[in-house]
């Protein structure tokens, strides 16, 4: 008998597999699935009832309980109803016999337990574990055994002892096994739909991506997929792009393209500039981001292509402009160097040739005075003196001019300078040259800067020297050197309370050989401030003055960055 | 063999030449003075070549007064060449020039000048310079044995 029950169970398992195949592709239509499911479960129940364990005519035991419970649990109300109607009709009308009522009750209870479990599962969302399935199986078959009490003439007394144990052991197990099949199937279906969705998503992503994309077989360099943007960019339909060798798109030499594919696969050069051909025959500069994609154990080369033509053109333009600029700068530099050299040789000539006649003028006047002075009258000697003085003065002017021109040409040697110390030393020296003068000097403590030491010294000698010079007639002469910060810039000031000057003439202040004061009263060649301005300008700074006649003068300067 | 006391004055400007000679006379420096009017002549004189091929080696100068800006061959080049020759390697050379350009001073010493004197514009000062120059180089200074 056990063998017979096992055969019955095997049949059920076999048939449920057929069921899966039949309804697998119909998941999109729930009503159809329910109806076909109901018909199938009904048919299988009938088949089960046709190969039962038979006690006598009309008293049979088979796997219908399992099938109907499963119909309830997995098929839902409509499926169950159809299956119940079909199975009951077969049981009553075709088989009949004394077990008809008990058998039909069995059908109903199994379906009810299954359907109850169906609703419980939907409501709680809980998983169907081994324990729960066995419990449902036991419930179904306890109900089945209970239904045997409905057999006429208390036949159950003879039957139950024989069937109770095998049914309570084997049927719940079989129920569990078949349920497991259904559960696996459910899971597979779920996986499959997720996979399909994922596939659709990524396909859409690839196809509709705004970037031009190609997939290439790395072994032979053949394009295996191309997206819509690629169609648009290259101008070939997708099916013409697919199957085309990648090299046929590249306007670079084939070996170069192959090397790039190899580099991209080795992740060596994931992004590079390339030139690609279009269907129209045009050639575009493209940025290619390439790299291997591994999936399911194989590798394809993915290429994302950006049109870089405009950028490359712009870059080339910039490059050309730069080269042009460099050429121009080189030319200007050459011109400047030539001019500088010319200036230098000019200065050299001035230094030599312009001074020689002065020496002759001075020398021979001097000799004339010495040797024939006695024969000359006072006026003639005065004239000679004027000639000699002017020769000497011109020599001084030449020296000053050369100094001025040299400052513009020599390179700056920037070092940290203690301005306070430098100004103090200079002031001390100036004071020593004028021991008769009494000047109140104030130099701010802690001033320092970065500049060319020798040149800055020239500036301070000039400014402090002027301050001394133009306070000569001031009763309580005062000179100061201070600094202040304005807008992040240090402004240095040399102030005096001397004769000052009229600001109306201040534009001449820094012009070579322009003097604001009488030469006989205040000595000097009139070049000191020009030199100072040139030095300050070389440092990227500014120099200016504020003054009023009789109220002193204040010279300000900055030293640039 | 008597030691030579001659001076070679290398000077192209006739005014300067005259003033220099006057300054020598003023200071009673009576050493024989030979004048070369360009660099080439100076070298010919020193190396006894060309027009000076027959010059008596006993008239070799014991002092050269050298201007820098000279026709044909410049003063610095003259200096370089005479320092390259063993015969004139140790000969005292005083650069006496108008220039006070730094590079002239630096180059003169680099090429082996013994002294650098800028000719002052004032004749009085020039006179003084010549006096001190003569005193130092012709009296005080010991020269190596005659070449």
Interface residues (C-beta under 8 A of the other chain):
Chain A: X347 X348 X351 X352 X353 X355 X356 X357 X358 X359 X360 X362 X363 X364 X366 X367 X388 X391 X392 X395 X399 X402
Chain B: X13 X15 X16 X19 X22 X68 X69 X97 X98 X99 X100 X101 X119 X120 X121 X122 X123 X124 X126
